Each structure stands twice: as C-alpha cells, then as structure tokens.
Amino acid sequence: MKACVIHAAHDLRVEEREPAGLGPGEIRVRLGAGGICGSDLHYYHEGGIGDFPVREPMVLGHEMAGTVAELGPGVEGPAVGTRVAVDPTWPCGACRWCRDGSYHLCPEVRFAGSSRTFPHTQGFFQELVTAKAAQCKPLPEGFPLELAAMAEPLAVCLHAVQRAGNMVGQRVLVTGAGPIGCLTVVAARLAGAAEITATDLLPEALAVARRMGADRTIDLAADRTPLDALQEGGGKVDIVFECSGSPKALVDGLKAVRRGGTMVQVGVLPRGGHALPVDLLVGKELDLKGTLRFTREFDWAVSCIVGGRVDLRPLLTDQLPLARARDAFDLASDRKRAMKVQLVLS
C-alpha cells in the first residue's frame, strides 16, 4: 500500500508499505480523506517539531476519515463498509490523567504522525490505517468524508473554548486566521459568543474567517488601528484566543483583553527569544491558560459536523491524491492560496 513518509526536512516520499497487523480490539480503515495540519508542515519544512526531530521514517497525518475495511480479533463493529472519523490518540489508560478523563495529558500518550515518542507513532496518510475500534466514530451512510476528516482540528478548538469558561454573550478576539483560528471562530460561536473579531496579516485568510462566522476582521498588514482601539482603556474584549503562535500576537492579545478577562494560548510559540509581559497579567489580574489537543470534544466535533450545526466547507481548499503528496504539502504551505488541503486515494 502507498504511504506518505517523511525522512527529513523536505524529504517527503510516497512509498510502498505493508499494512500493520490487526490485534485484539483493532480495525483497519481505508483512507477517505486526510487533512494536512500545521504540525505536518513543520515536519515537512523543518524535519521535526521543537525538540523532537524525525529519527526514523514516519508516516505523517492525524486528521482522517475513511471506511472500515477489516475487523480484528474480537471486534464486533463498526461493520465493514461503515464510514468513520478516526481519533488519532492512543492514551495509556492507566495513569492518573487517563483515570480522571484527562487522557490528553497522559505522559505516555501516543498521537498519530508524531515523533515525540520513539519508535515514532505512524500517522494516517496511508491507504490502510490500523486503529483501535474505540477510536473510530461511525458516520451516517454516505456522509462526506472530507467534512468528517475535519473533526480532529475542530475538537482542538472546542477544547480551547472549553478552557476559556463561559462564552455566552462574550466579546471574543481570535488572533491568527489560519485553519485553527477559523475553527476557533466556529467553536466560539457554538458556545454563545456575542461578538467575534479575527486578526491576521493576510486578507485571504480573513475572507475565510468571515465565511466561518467572524463578525469583524482586522488586516494587521493594512491597518492595525482597529486593534489599537480594542487595546484602549486597558482592553475591551472579554476573551482572547491566540492561534497564530506569534509572540507579538501574544502581547497584542494581553493588551486587548479587559481587566479580569481570559486569554487562551492555542498556537505553539517558538522556544525562547520572547518575554511574557507579566506586568499585564498581574496589573489586570488576567487568566492566561494553555490548551492541548482534546478529550471528549472529538465526539462533540463529530456530532456537530454530522448534525449540520457547523459548515466547514469554506475551510476546504483542495483535495489531491496521495501519489501527489509533495504537491499537496507545497500548496498547503502557501497561506495566500490554501487553508485546508486534504489527501485522498485518487
């Protein structure tokens, strides 16, 4: 079977691999659609993420929906032919965090397409994926797999919104209008936000943010005056979601959030080279929170997508066959041309 494998920075190959064997409780899923994420792009351009370089060839991908192709020993369902969205997380199930339901914090957790563990956890950009049956969430017959494949990034944003607390009637600022920023707009709207502003440096990204539900957008490359206005008087928004991973955006967000407000850091900041303005945290008594992946929000994301409570079609730029993985990664790397690019089998 074909698989999209990273060997080193810019060394991305489509190779033939043997499918992994099926153990108890496992099923085999045929790839229907797999979304290229920002972390996949880090592997493509940098050969790793942070302190975790690629040390062996690794199949990329953790956003995926497909069709059940085979059941392992003792598995009763979902039945062969069922369409499923696949949760990319394998927690240990035994530690204190797993026992209290916070399995995203499990120190032994494995995540599809990740070099944080060694041997690396192989990802989903391959023709046949092996996963636990419990990771596979059934979809209605014929449901579009390209939409279901976006359950994972939506779950990330639903978890971020959960971290912020009560959203009903709140004024929200989302910094960074990439796929995660746009999905955070969607999640904040679902949670009851009254007004959502999104910022970015690219008008193309902001156009998608508006289609995804942002009430107002600010093109910082053209005119940051509207953002300056939100920072006046000690800040005018209730909750900020920083989704760009930019140290400057972090500071801008802390200035824009009102006294006693909340800021959630969603984007991953570069290591070192920036200072946290603690005076703003203390002087305005702010809550600054981190957010990591998701737990039960994956099921919520699937439910929202299947139930039609969210329309994620504006996020999907294009689908390219697995054999053209390099072209797909190059397209996904161009923020002026692409938002969400997916790999399909043909």
Secondary structure, DSSP 8 states (H G I E B T S, - for coil): -EEEEEEETTEEEEEE-------TTEEEEEEEEEE--HHHHHHHHHSEETTEE--S-EE---EEEEEEEEE-TT---S-TT-EEEE--EE--S-SHHHHTT-GGG-TT-EETTBSSSSS-B--S-BSEEEEEGGGEEE--TT--HHHHTTHHHHHHHHHHHHHH---TT-EEEEE--SHHHHHHHHHHHHTT-SEEEEEES-HHHHHHHHHTT-SEEEETTT--HHHHHHHGGG--EEEEEE-S--HHHHHHHHHHEEEEEEEEE-S---SSS----HHHHHHTT-EEEE--S-STHHHHHHHHHHTTS---GGGEEEEEEGGGHHHHHHHHT-TTT-SEEEEE--
